[in-house]
Amino acid sequence: MIVAYSRSIAIKMYRAILSMRPGWTDKIAVVMTGSNQDPEDWKAIVGTDQTRAQTGKDFKDDKSPLKIVIVVDMWLTGFDLPSLSTMYVFKPMHGHNLMQAIARVNRVYKGKEGGLIVDYIGIGNALRTAMADYTVRDRGNFGNMNVAETAYPQFLNYLSVLKDLLKDHYPLPEKLAQYSSKQTMDAILDSADWIMEPVREKQRDDFAREALCMDKAMSLCKSLVKKEDQYLAAFFRAVRSIVVKRLGQGGSAPKISLEELNRRVSELMRESVHSEGVLNLFANNEIEISLFDEAFLEEVRQFKHKNLAVDMLKRLLEGQVKAYQKKSVVKAELFSEMLQKAINGYLNSQKTSAEVIAELIEMAKEIMKERDEAKAMNLSDEEMAFYDAITQPKAVKDFYENDELVALTRELVGTLRANRTIDWQRKESARAQMRRMIKRLLKRYKYPPEDTPEATEVIMKQCELWTDNTL
């Protein structure tokens, strides 16, 4: 929420933002009363009572694209939106009106870490005066406004706790500010790698929580923090960023190059400790972070921070397994079990990080091999999923030539495509019709061979998975 000084300034702000972000027309709105004296070109922006009511509903809807409102007086009192987290103030306010306005962002909401007031006009003195006018009970509710007596001691306490959590591994130097970029990055990665050891799960959780609390406290008292403590806080913030966000990307996240990864980490360091230059986590910047790139896998194998390497591979493989769960019954089960077995051994300290990295890399190569096989048989990913289902029983390839199995695969997929209907997912009768159709096709190919009744069931599961994810 942006609080503008006047109605005309609100319009100017709205137009200025859209001139910089033309695509934000659905993301931003002006909320203020209209007047008969308003210029004609204001009317579409200001709207009517009905459009303002709809704007209010949209702003309260987390799924709505509307995320920014510019107000003057309306919504500063009485408008209740617990998820509202940030208010930009460009308007002098005093007393009760000021307290009511800032109360818009102090409501508790799931996932909301706190409210933020960005003051562009200097309301601090007015806020202290308003606080003094409140009753003792109300001041108790709002707390002590002197950050030197509240936030700063808390910040120092969190800093001390974080130092204690890492002291056994990394006795932090007193002159962190004098470190070179490489020394700083080595210290950060060493600390993140150490705290990510499976046996340190509690320390890792404690560290992430305390570092977040430190960051919140510091945001309230940054002007009081000594320079050496600022560098130490930035060090902890960077370690937490790696521990919490990790290095890998799972799911459908786009691939990035190692150069881009290094750039992102370097940017974090510049923001935190003003380091210069690009900090290289890996030697070769040209390759992509991809399970299907041999050069990347070799870089990971050689990466000295083994726990971070395990986490990166795990997240990338989890993304691949998740993709298989939508398209291949056989491969989803196979690779899910392989991944779980490898990670369980790591978490239970039955395998070293180096051993697990080797297993995960082999798993990635198995996935690459499967892709190569599909390409060799000229099968699409969709067709390969059905081929895997058809050939899942080991005895199948002893009974049929591979050309027969490929032909069955293609005809099966073609039949499904030609006969799919939108009610397959909802009507059991439609699914029953699909099963009958598939069984007739399989019978024509004299499939399955004797003593493999489970083969048909696997194919049916694959057909239903395909149905659920293609319609």
C-alpha positions in Angstrom: 0.0 0.0 0.0 1.3 3.5 -1.0 -0.1 6.4 1.0 0.0 9.6 -1.2 0.0 13.2 0.0 -2.9 14.2 -2.2 -5.3 13.0 -4.8 -3.4 14.6 -7.7 -0.1 13.1 -6.4 -1.8 9.7 -6.2 -2.7 9.9 -9.9 0.8 11.0 -10.8 2.3 8.1 -8.9 0.0 5.7 -10.6 1.0 7.0 -14.1 4.7 7.1 -13.2 4.7 3.5 -12.1 2.9 2.4 -15.2 5.2 4.3 -17.4 8.1 2.2 -16.0 6.1 -1.0 -15.8 3.4 -0.9 -18.6 2.5 -4.5 -18.0 1.3 -3.8 -14.4 -2.2 -2.5 -15.3 -3.8 -5.5 -13.4 -1.3 -5.3 -10.6 -1.8 -1.7 -9.4 -4.9 0.5 -8.6 -5.8 3.8 -7.1 -8.3 3.9 -4.3 -9.8 7.3 -3.5 -13.2 9.1 -3.7 -14.2 10.7 -7.0 -15.4 14.3 -7.6 -17.4 16.1 -10.3 -14.5 18.5 -10.6 -12.0 15.7 -11.5 -10.3 15.9 -14.9 -11.9 13.6 -17.5 -8.8 11.4 -17.7 -9.0 10.6 -14.0 -12.4 8.9 -14.1 -11.2 5.6 -15.6 -8.5 5.5 -12.9 -10.6 6.5 -9.9 -13.7 4.5 -10.9 -17.0 4.4 -9.1 -18.3 3.1 -5.7 -18.9 -0.2 -7.3 -15.5 -0.5 -8.9 -13.8 0.5 -5.6 -15.8 -2.2 -3.8 -14.6 -4.8 -6.4 -11.0 -3.5 -6.0 -11.3 -4.1 -2.2 -12.4 -7.7 -2.9 -9.6 -8.2 -5.4 -7.0 -6.8 -3.0 -8.1 -9.2 -0.3 -7.9 -12.2 -2.7 -4.4 -13.7 -2.5 -4.9 -15.2 -6.0 -5.8 -11.9 -7.6 -3.1 -10.2 -9.7 -3.8 -6.9 -7.8 -0.9 -6.4 -5.4 -0.4 -2.6 -5.1 -2.9 0.1 -4.2 -2.3 3.8 -3.9 -4.5 5.5 -1.3 -4.9 9.0 0.1 -7.4 8.7 2.9 -9.6 5.8 2.1 -8.6 2.4 3.5 -6.3 4.0 6.1 -8.9 3.2 8.8 -11.3 0.4 8.9 -9.9 -1.6 5.9 -8.9 -5.0 7.3 -6.4 -7.0 5.3 -4.2 -9.2 7.5 -1.9 -10.2 4.6 -0.9 -6.6 3.9 2.8 -6.5 4.8 4.3 -3.2 3.4 3.2 0.5 3.5 5.1 3.3 1.7 4.3 6.6 3.4 4.5 9.9 1.4 2.0 11.8 3.6 2.3 13.5 7.0 0.1 11.9 9.6 -0.4 12.5 13.3 -2.0 11.1 16.4 -4.9 8.6 16.1 -4.9 8.8 12.3 -1.2 7.8 12.2 -1.7 4.9 14.6 -4.7 3.7 12.6 -2.7 3.9 9.4 0.3 1.8 10.5 -2.1 -0.7 12.1 -3.0 -1.7 8.5 0.3 -3.7 8.3 0.7 -5.1 11.8 -1.9 -7.9 11.6 -0.8 -11.5 12.0 -1.1 -13.7 8.9 0.2 -17.1 7.9 3.6 -16.9 6.3 3.9 -13.2 7.1 7.1 -12.4 8.9 6.1 -8.9 10.0 4.9 -5.5 8.8 7.1 -3.0 7.2 6.7 0.8 7.1 8.8 2.6 4.5 8.9 6.3 5.6 9.7 8.8 2.9 8.5 11.9 4.8 9.7 11.5 8.4 6.9 10.3 10.6 9.1 9.1 13.4 8.6 12.1 15.8 4.9 12.1 15.1 4.7 8.4 15.9 6.5 8.9 19.2 4.2 11.8 20.1 1.2 9.7 19.2 2.5 6.9 21.4 2.9 9.3 24.3 -0.8 10.2 24.0 -1.9 6.6 24.4 -2.7 5.0 27.7 -0.2 2.9 29.6 -2.0 -0.2 28.5 -1.8 0.8 24.9 1.9 1.7 25.2 2.4 -1.7 26.7 0.7 -3.3 23.6 2.9 -1.4 21.2 6.1 -1.8 23.4 9.1 0.4 24.0 9.8 2.5 20.9 13.5 3.0 21.8 15.3 0.4 19.6 18.6 1.0 21.5 16.9 -0.6 24.5 14.9 -3.3 22.6 16.0 -4.4 19.1 19.7 -3.7 19.5 20.2 -5.9 22.6 18.2 -8.6 20.9 20.4 -8.3 17.8 23.6 -8.7 19.8 22.1 -11.7 21.6 21.2 -13.5 18.3 24.7 -12.7 17.0 26.2 -14.3 20.1 24.0 -17.4 19.7 25.0 -17.8 16.0 28.7 -17.5 16.9 28.3 -20.2 19.5 26.6 -22.5 17.0 29.6 -22.4 14.6 32.4 -22.0 17.1 33.4 -25.7 17.1 33.9 -25.7 13.4 34.8 -22.2 12.4 36.2 -19.8 15.1 35.1 -16.6 13.4 37.9 -14.0 12.8 37.6 -10.7 14.5 38.5 -8.9 11.2 36.1 -10.5 8.8 35.8 -7.1 7.0 39.4 -7.4 5.9 38.9 -10.8 4.2 39.3 -11.0 0.4 36.3 -12.1 -1.7 37.8 -15.6 -2.0 38.5 -15.9 1.7 34.9 -14.8 2.5 33.4 -17.2 0.1 35.5 -20.1 1.3 34.4 -19.3 4.9 30.8 -19.1 3.9 30.8 -22.4 1.9 32.8 -24.2 4.5 30.4 -23.2 7.2 27.3 -24.0 5.1 28.8 -27.4 4.2 29.6 -28.2 7.8 26.2 -27.4 9.2 24.5 -29.4 6.5 26.0 -32.7 7.7 23.0 -34.9 8.4 24.1 -35.4 12.1 23.7 -31.7 12.6 20.0 -31.4 11.7 19.1 -29.7 15.0 22.0 -27.2 14.8 21.0 -26.5 11.2 17.4 -25.7 12.2 18.5 -23.6 15.1 21.0 -21.7 12.9 18.3 -20.9 10.3 15.9 -19.7 12.9 18.4 -17.6 14.9 19.8 -16.1 11.7 16.3 -15.0 10.5 15.6 -13.5 14.0 19.0 -11.7 13.8 18.1 -10.2 10.4 14.7 -9.0 11.7 16.3 -7.4 14.7 19.0 -5.8 12.7 16.5 -4.2 10.3 15.2 -2.2 13.2 18.5 -1.0 14.6 21.0 -1.0 11.6 22.2 2.5 12.4 23.4 1.4 15.8 25.3 -1.7 14.6 29.1 -1.5 14.6 30.8 -2.1 11.3 32.5 -5.4 12.5 29.1 -6.7 13.6 27.6 -5.7 10.2 30.1 -7.9 8.5 29.5 -10.8 10.9 25.7 -10.5 10.4 26.2 -10.5 6.6 28.3 -13.6 7.0 25.6 -15.4 8.9 23.0 -14.1 6.4 24.9 -15.6 3.5 25.4 -18.9 5.2 21.7 -19.1 6.0 20.8 -18.2 2.4 22.8 -21.2 1.1 21.5 -23.6 3.8 17.9 -22.6 3.4 17.7 -21.9 -0.4 20.4 -24.4 -1.3 22.3 -24.5 -4.6 20.1 -26.9 -6.7 16.9 -26.3 -8.5 14.1 -28.9 -8.6 10.8 -29.3 -10.3 10.3 -27.3 -13.5 12.7 -24.5 -12.6 14.6 -23.3 -15.7 18.2 -24.5 -16.1 20.9 -21.9 -15.3 24.5 -21.9 -16.1 27.2 -22.1 -13.5 28.2 -18.6 -14.5 24.7 -17.4 -13.6 24.9 -19.3 -10.2 28.2 -17.8 -9.4 26.9 -14.4 -10.4 23.9 -14.8 -8.0 26.1 -15.8 -5.1 28.4 -12.9 -5.9 25.5 -10.5 -5.9 24.5 -11.8 -2.5 28.0 -11.1 -1.2 28.1 -7.6 -2.7 24.9 -6.8 -1.0 26.0 -8.3 2.3 29.7 -7.5 2.7 30.5 -5.3 -0.3 32.9 -7.9 -1.8 34.1 -7.3 -5.3 34.4 -9.6 -8.3 32.8 -12.9 -9.3 33.1 -15.7 -6.8 33.5 -19.1 -8.5 32.0 -22.1 -6.9 33.0 -24.2 -9.9 35.9 -24.1 -12.2 34.0 -24.3 -15.5 31.4 -21.5 -15.9 30.2 -22.4 -19.4 28.3 -25.6 -18.6 24.7 -25.7 -17.4 23.3 -27.0 -14.2 21.8 -30.0 -15.7 21.6 -33.7 -14.8 22.1 -34.5 -18.5 25.4 -32.7 -18.8 28.5 -34.9 -18.2 30.7 -31.9 -17.6 28.3 -30.6 -14.9 28.3 -34.0 -13.2 32.1 -34.2 -13.2 32.2 -30.7 -11.7 29.9 -31.8 -8.9 32.0 -34.9 -8.3 35.1 -32.7 -7.8 33.3 -30.0 -5.7 35.1 -30.0 -2.3 31.9 -29.1 -0.4 30.5 -32.6 -0.4 27.3 -31.9 1.6 26.3 -29.1 -0.7 27.0 -31.3 -3.7 24.7 -34.0 -2.2 22.0 -31.5 -1.7 22.3 -30.1 -5.2 22.1 -33.5 -6.8 19.2 -34.6 -4.5 17.1 -31.6 -5.4 17.8 -32.0 -9.2 16.9 -35.7 -9.0 13.8 -35.0 -7.0 12.7 -32.7 -9.7 13.2 -35.4 -12.3 11.3 -38.0 -10.2 8.5 -35.5 -9.8 8.4 -35.2 -13.6 8.3 -38.9 -14.0 5.4 -39.2 -11.5 3.3 -37.4 -14.1 4.3 -39.4 -17.1 5.8 -42.8 -16.3 4.6 -45.4 -13.7 7.7 -47.6 -14.1 10.4 -44.9 -14.1 8.7 -43.0 -11.3 8.8 -46.0 -9.0 12.3 -47.1 -10.1 14.1 -43.8 -9.6 12.1 -42.8 -6.5 13.3 -46.0 -4.8 16.9 -45.5 -6.0 16.9 -41.9 -4.7 15.3 -42.7 -1.4 17.7 -45.6 -0.8 20.8 -43.4 -1.5 19.6 -40.5 0.7 18.6 -42.8 3.6 22.1 -44.2 3.7 23.5 -40.7 3.8 21.1 -39.5 6.5 21.7 -42.6 8.6 25.5 -42.1 8.3 25.8 -45.5 6.6 27.5 -43.9 3.6 29.9 -41.0 3.2 28.9 -38.0 1.2 31.4 -39.0 -1.5 29.7 -42.4 -1.8 26.3 -40.9 -2.1 27.5 -38.4 -4.7 28.8 -41.3 -6.8 25.4 -43.1 -6.4 23.4 -40.0 -7.4 25.6 -39.4 -10.4 25.1 -43.0 -11.5 21.4 -42.4 -11.1 21.6 -39.3 -13.3 23.5 -41.4 -15.9 20.8 -44.0 -15.8 18.2 -41.4 -16.7 20.5 -40.2 -19.5 20.8 -43.8 -20.7 17.0 -44.1 -20.8 16.7 -41.0 -22.9 19.3 -42.3 -25.3 17.4 -45.6 -25.6 14.2 -43.7 -26.5 16.1 -41.7 -29.1 17.6 -44.8 -30.6 14.2 -46.4 -31.0 12.7 -43.1 -32.3 10.2 -43.0 -29.5 8.9 -39.8 -27.8 9.0 -39.4 -24.0 5.3 -40.2 -24.0 5.8 -43.4 -26.0 8.9 -44.4 -24.0 6.8 -44.4 -20.8 4.4 -46.9 -22.4 7.3 -49.0 -23.8 8.7 -49.2 -20.2 5.3 -50.4 -19.0 5.0 -53.0 -21.7 8.5 -54.3 -21.2 8.5 -54.0 -17.4 8.2 -57.8 -16.8 11.6 -59.2 -17.5 10.2 -62.2 -19.4 8.5 -60.0 -22.1 11.6 -59.5 -24.2 12.2 -63.2 -24.4 8.8 -63.7 -26.1 8.8 -60.8 -28.5 11.1 -59.1 -31.0 11.8 -55.5 -30.0 10.3 -54.3 -33.3 7.0 -55.9 -32.2 7.1 -54.2 -28.8 7.9 -50.8 -30.4 4.9 -51.3 -32.9 2.6 -52.2 -30.0 3.8 -49.1 -28.1 3.1 -46.8 -31.0 -0.3 -48.3 -31.7 -1.3 -48.2 -28.1 -0.4 -44.5 -27.8 -2.1 -43.7 -31.1 -5.3 -45.5 -29.9 -5.3 -43.5 -26.7 -4.8 -40.2 -28.5 -7.5 -41.0 -31.0 -10.1 -42.0 -28.4 -9.5 -39.8 -25.5 -12.4 -37.9 -24.1 -12.8 -35.2 -21.5 -14.9 -37.4 -19.2 -12.2 -40.2 -18.8 -11.1 -38.6 -15.5 -14.6 -38.3 -14.1 -16.7 -41.2 -15.3 -15.9 -44.8 -14.3 -17.9 -46.0 -17.4 -15.5 -44.1 -19.6 -12.5 -45.5 -17.9 -14.0 -49.0 -18.2 -14.4 -48.4 -21.9 -10.7 -47.4 -22.1 -9.7 -50.6 -20.4 -11.7 -52.8 -22.7 -10.2 -51.0 -25.7 -6.7 -51.6 -24.5 -7.3 -55.2 -23.7 -8.6 -55.8 -27.2 -5.4 -54.3 -28.7 -3.1 -56.3 -26.4 -5.0 -59.5 -27.3 -4.4 -58.8 -30.9 -0.6 -58.7 -30.2 -1.0 -61.9 -28.0 0.2 -59.9 -25.0 1.0 -60.6 -22.3 3.0 -63.8 -22.4 1.9 -66.7 -20.3 2.6 -66.6 -16.5 2.8 -62.7 -16.5 -0.7 -61.6 -15.6 0.7 -58.6 -13.8 2.0 -57.1 -17.1 -1.5 -56.0 -18.2 -2.0 -54.3 -14.8 1.1 -52.2 -15.2 0.0 -51.1 -18.7 -3.4 -50.1 -17.3 -1.8 -48.0 -14.6 0.3 -46.3 -17.2 -2.8 -45.6 -19.3 -4.6 -44.1 -16.4 -1.6 -41.9 -15.5 -1.5 -40.7 -19.1 -5.2 -40.0 -19.0 -4.9 -38.0 -15.7 -2.1 -35.8 -17.0 -3.0 -35.2 -20.6 -6.7 -34.1 -20.5 
